[in-house]
Amino acid sequence: MENLPEKTCSIERLVTQPKLADAAKAGIKTQQRRDGVYGWIGETFELDGMTFIVTDLRRQRLGDMTDEDANAEGFPSLAMYKDIILKMHTGMTWDEDHLVWVHSFVLKADA
């Protein structure tokens, strides 16, 4: 991909919260939003011996997120995603114009 910033963290830190890792392993979670780039398209990472591959990387405004996006993050609704994210990141506010990087991924065997 062109015009991407340098990675801000290693891909091993893309999905770290145990419940969300479990959702990824179950095939429920297929995206992770981060402030920076953690992995490039085609790059792989492991969760408990299961290998995942990044299939897409794009920018998105928080205000453009939908319930479908929240489902891909492993949450039943955007309202719940928003609530959990704000609780996880003390002092964070939900800025509709804030841009995040959306990392999409699948289990490597499914790619």
N, C-alpha and C positions, 0 to 999 in steps of 0.2 A: 504494500500500500504506500502511496505517496503522501508526503506532507504530514506525517504522523510525528508526534513528539517522541522523545526518547522514553523508554519504559521507566516508570516511576517505582516499580516494585517487581520482584520476581514472580513468575507465573505460579509458583508454589503457594503464594499468598492470595491467589485469586478467590478461592472458596475455602474459608477457614472455620466458620462457625459450624459446630458439629451437626446441628439439626439441618442446616442447609446442605452440608456435605451428604448427609443421609438422603435428602430430597434429590440431590444430583445423582447419587448412586441408584436411586429408585426410578430415575428417568423423569421425575416431576420438575426438577429445576434444570433449565437449559440456558439460563442467562445469568450474568453477574454484572451489575453496574458498579463502576468505580470512578473516582475523580481522575485517575490517571490510567495509563496503559500498563496492563500487567502481562499481557500475552498477545502475540501476533497470530494472524490467521495461519493455520497449519501447525502451530506450536502445541505441544501436549503437556498435560499435567496428570498427576496420579492422586487418587483418593482411595486409601485402603487397598492398594493393589489394582484398582480399576483405572484404566487409562482413558482420558478424555482428550479431545482435540478441539481447538478453537476453530470455529467455522465462519465466524463473521466478527467484525469489529467496526463499530460506528458510533457517532455522537448522537445524543438525544437530550432535549430539554426535559427537566423533571416534569414540567407542566404538560408535556406531550405524552406522558405515560398513561396507559389504559389499564383496565382490569386484566386484559390479556397479557400485557407486559408484566404485571404483578404475578400472574399465574406462572409465567416463564421464570420468574425469580423464586418460585416455590411458595407463593402466598395465595390465599383464596380470593383476595381482593386488593385493590389499590389502597383503600382506606387502612387495611391491616398492614400492608407493606409500609406505608407512610408512618403509621404509629410505631411500628417496630424499629424502623430506621432512626426515627427521632429519639427513641429511647436508647438505642445502641450508641448514638453519637451525641453525647451530652453537649448542650449549647448550640447544636445545629438547628437551623430554621429551614423550613421547606420553601426554597426560592424557586418559583415556577420557571424562571429563566436560567437557572443553573444548568450548565452542560455537564453531562457525565459520559463516560465511555461504556458502551454496551458490548460486553464480551459474550458471544453466543457459542455454545459448545455442545458436543454430543459424545456419547461413549464411543471410543475409537472403533470398536467392532461394527458400530452402526454407520460409520462415516463412509 
